Amino acid sequence: MNLCGHSCHDPGALDAMQSSLRLCSRNDALGNLAVMAAATGVFASGTHWPDIAVAAVLATLSMTASFHIVQQAWAELHAFEGRESSEPVHESQTNHA
């Protein structure tokens, strides 16, 4: 099942919100699988180390995804600001006081 459309295979075609949705959904799915694996590892080994390892992996996934999203949103903001200042102002957009 493809939830995010054809553009999932081309991350460059996604805007920041779509990219955020894709990365967060991916991280949620991987997190669910990893938590089940950690629970199995803790049960089998009797130690807390599998849980700590999975927590470190999930934290890394979240941090890299958030860095990517903020970086992309920042670039989109600057691109939007550049377009906004170069567009002509139409008469209907000006204030007549």
BAFI-3210 file (N, C-alpha, C; in Angstrom, 3 decimals, decimal comma, padded with zeros to 6 digits):
// residues 97
n [1|2|3|4|5|6|7|8|9|10|11|12|13|14|15|16|17|18|19|20|21|22|23|24|25|26|27|28|29|30|31|32|33|34|35|36|37|38|39|40|41|42|43|44|45|46|47|48|49|50|51|52|53|54|55|56|57|58|59|60|61|62|63|64|65|66|67|68|69|70|71|72|73|74|75|76|77|78|79|80|81|82|83|84|85|86|87|88|89|90|91|92|93|94|95|96|97]
n.u [000,843|000,648|000,999|001,797|001,806|003,117|005,380|006,989|009,193|010,915|012,451|013,188|011,083|009,194|007,501|008,246|006,285|005,132|007,387|007,927|005,692|006,163|008,664|008,068|006,056|007,484|009,376|007,666|006,642|009,025|009,796|007,782|008,281|010,892|010,545|009,114|011,092|013,014|011,668|011,510|014,237|014,956|013,422|014,510|017,227|017,296|018,366|018,736|019,896|019,133|016,877|017,950|019,656|017,811|016,418|018,437|018,797|016,239|016,169|018,230|017,150|014,935|016,187|017,758|015,744|014,295|016,237|016,566|013,981|013,711|015,829|014,969|012,540|013,494|014,942|012,832|011,385|013,165|013,279|010,649|010,477|012,222|010,885|008,607|009,446|010,225|008,008|005,618|003,632|000,228|-002,429|-004,743|-003,734|-002,628|-002,804|-005,175|-005,278]
n.v [-001,171|002,155|005,038|007,652|008,487|008,798|010,395|009,674|008,205|010,002|012,051|014,722|015,906|016,458|018,737|020,484|019,812|017,467|015,883|015,764|014,317|011,881|011,081|011,003|009,058|006,866|006,648|006,080|003,556|002,030|002,389|001,044|-001,615|-001,844|-001,518|-003,809|-005,683|-004,945|-005,523|-008,293|-008,872|-007,951|-009,652|-012,142|-011,863|-010,855|-008,488|-004,874|-003,797|-004,252|-002,607|-000,070|000,159|000,190|002,518|004,418|004,156|004,928|007,573|008,662|008,353|010,090|012,565|012,938|013,017|015,278|017,263|017,197|017,992|020,584|021,861|021,669|023,090|025,599|026,279|026,354|028,493|030,640|030,592|031,227|033,809|035,136|034,975|036,395|039,064|039,752|039,729|041,661|044,273|044,272|046,502|045,961|044,928|046,924|049,363|051,849|054,753]
n.w [000,000|-000,898|000,684|000,359|-002,270|-005,676|-005,520|-003,400|-004,065|-005,059|-003,205|-003,549|-004,825|-002,972|-000,780|002,315|004,231|003,186|003,116|005,840|006,724|005,405|006,527|009,284|009,351|008,396|010,483|012,632|011,891|011,761|014,393|015,827|015,057|016,030|018,797|019,432|018,812|020,699|023,079|022,858|022,890|025,471|027,042|026,300|026,969|029,524|030,301|030,211|027,969|025,183|025,007|025,491|023,296|021,158|021,817|021,387|018,616|017,688|018,631|017,102|014,514|014,734|015,221|012,890|010,960|011,805|011,495|008,713|007,867|008,974|007,675|004,993|005,119|005,831|003,536|001,699|002,744|002,361|-000,423|-001,016|000,089|-001,601|-004,063|-003,407|-003,042|-005,588|-007,162|-008,968|-007,533|-007,509|-008,361|-006,913|-004,599|-003,103|-000,477|-000,302|001,152]
ca.u [000,000|001,444|000,220|002,225|001,783|004,265|006,548|007,801|010,425|011,745|012,328|013,361|009,822|008,292|007,729|008,635|005,200|005,034|008,583|007,723|004,735|006,826|009,683|007,433|005,378|008,550|009,936|006,667|006,612|010,271|009,773|006,932|009,025|012,059|010,102|008,822|012,383|013,647|010,966|011,960|015,628|014,986|012,870|015,437|018,529|017,152|019,067|018,092|020,688|018,400|015,998|018,795|020,130|016,692|016,165|019,469|018,496|015,048|016,556|019,009|016,201|014,147|017,035|018,127|014,538|013,962|017,243|016,233|012,750|014,000|016,684|014,149|011,588|014,270|015,226|011,573|011,054|014,008|012,858|009,378|010,763|012,841|009,832|007,654|009,962|010,429|006,730|005,066|002,474|-000,935|-003,169|-005,728|-003,047|-002,129|-003,758|-005,502|-005,745]
ca.v [000,000|003,367|006,096|009,016|008,789|008,465|011,241|009,128|007,663|011,150|012,971|016,101|016,431|016,694|019,941|020,177|019,145|016,100|015,186|015,506|013,222|010,646|010,693|010,647|007,770|005,856|006,483|005,404|002,137|001,421|002,412|-000,049|-002,868|-001,842|-001,712|-005,243|-006,384|-004,651|-006,298|-009,677|-008,924|-007,805|-010,891|-013,247|-011,670|-010,499|-007,223|-003,685|-003,284|-004,143|-001,443|001,124|000,216|000,612|003,931|005,209|004,138|005,749|008,970|009,062|008,509|011,307|013,753|013,139|013,427|016,665|018,118|017,250|018,757|021,997|022,344|021,823|024,175|026,849|026,563|026,753|029,828|031,610|030,625|031,951|035,225|035,662|035,142|037,400|040,409|040,040|039,801|043,016|044,514|044,640|047,618|045,459|044,541|048,102|050,066|053,224|055,425]
ca.w [000,000|-001,016|001,314|000,061|-003,697|-006,519|-005,254|-002,313|-004,609|-005,401|-002,079|-003,977|-005,333|-001,854|-000,004|003,688|004,950|002,667|003,569|007,257|006,824|004,981|007,498|010,560|009,157|008,334|011,819|013,462|011,521|012,224|015,856|016,303|014,873|016,912|020,178|019,583|018,838|021,986|024,112|022,708|023,353|026,931|027,593|026,057|027,612|030,934|030,568|029,643|026,862|023,906|025,098|025,354|021,903|020,317|022,128|020,710|017,174|017,461|018,836|015,927|013,406|014,949|015,073|011,486|010,237|012,156|010,851|007,287|007,678|009,256|006,584|003,793|005,346|005,798|002,119|001,068|003,241|001,658|-001,829|-001,047|000,326|-002,817|-005,065|-002,949|-003,240|-007,005|-007,858|-009,004|-006,691|-008,307|-007,803|-005,954|-003,379|-002,394|000,400|-000,693|002,379]
c.u [000,893|000,637|000,607|002,375|003,080|005,508|007,394|009,143|011,382|011,623|012,511|012,077|008,846|008,564|007,969|007,531|005,035|006,225|008,469|006,769|005,391|007,829|009,074|006,712|006,390|009,102|008,960|006,639|007,871|010,323|008,933|007,642|010,199|011,668|009,752|010,113|013,090|012,988|011,384|013,390|015,757|014,487|013,874|016,736|018,430|017,901|018,310|018,804|019,960|017,476|016,783|019,292|019,020|016,361|017,174|019,203|017,293|015,350|017,338|018,101|015,408|014,969|017,421|016,916|014,200|014,964|016,917|015,013|012,994|014,850|015,864|013,161|012,292|014,563|013,961|011,161|011,868|013,644|011,559|009,607|011,391|011,826|008,910|008,153|010,123|009,123|006,212|003,828|001,338|-001,705|-004,176|-005,072|-002,565|-003,221|-003,962|-006,076|-006,238]
c.v [001,242|004,543|007,496|009,292|008,456|009,253|010,747|008,607|008,764|012,177|014,436|016,740|016,771|018,054|019,525|019,442|017,699|015,266|014,838|014,336|011,893|010,171|010,277|009,315|006,632|005,577|005,790|003,907|001,418|001,361|001,297|-001,394|-002,959|-002,063|-003,183|-006,064|-006,151|-005,443|-007,765|-009,834|-008,817|-009,090|-012,035|-013,095|-011,374|-009,232|-006,073|-003,172|-003,260|-002,920|-000,146|001,278|000,701|002,081|004,834|005,276|005,027|007,233|009,494|009,266|009,813|012,563|013,992|013,574|014,881|017,632|018,288|018,145|020,247|022,597|022,594|022,976|025,527|027,249|027,011|028,154|030,888|031,699|031,405|033,443|035,870|035,886|036,284|038,818|040,763|040,125|041,229|043,116|044,986|045,733|047,153|045,086|045,742|048,702|051,481|053,909|056,814]
c.w [000,000|-000,502|000,869|-001,426|-004,403|-006,163|-004,090|-002,813|-005,035|-004,284|-002,457|-004,462|-004,215|-001,221|001,453|004,447|004,486|003,128|005,052|007,468|006,476|006,028|008,834|010,470|009,104|009,718|012,757|013,166|012,003|013,747|016,434|016,183|015,847|018,371|020,416|019,640|020,170|023,107|024,060|023,224|024,860|027,586|027,477|026,843|029,105|031,311|029,906|028,388|025,516|023,880|024,899|023,915|020,976|020,576|021,427|019,205|016,871|017,654|017,638|014,720|013,543|014,731|013,616|010,664|010,536|011,532|009,370|007,039|007,914|008,142|005,315|003,949|005,294|004,352|001,393|001,500|002,504|000,183|-001,964|-000,843|-000,896|-003,916|-004,694|-003,234|-004,718|-007,789|-007,860|-008,100|-007,575|-007,596|-006,753|-004,627|-002,574|-001,541|-000,110|000,529|002,093]
res [m|n|l|c|g|h|s|c|h|d|p|g|a|l|d|a|m|q|s|s|l|r|l|c|s|r|n|d|a|l|g|n|l|a|v|m|a|a|a|t|g|v|f|a|s|g|t|h|w|p|d|i|a|v|a|a|v|l|a|t|l|s|m|t|a|s|f|h|i|v|q|q|a|w|a|e|l|h|a|f|e|g|r|e|s|s|e|p|v|h|e|s|q|t|n|h|a]
***
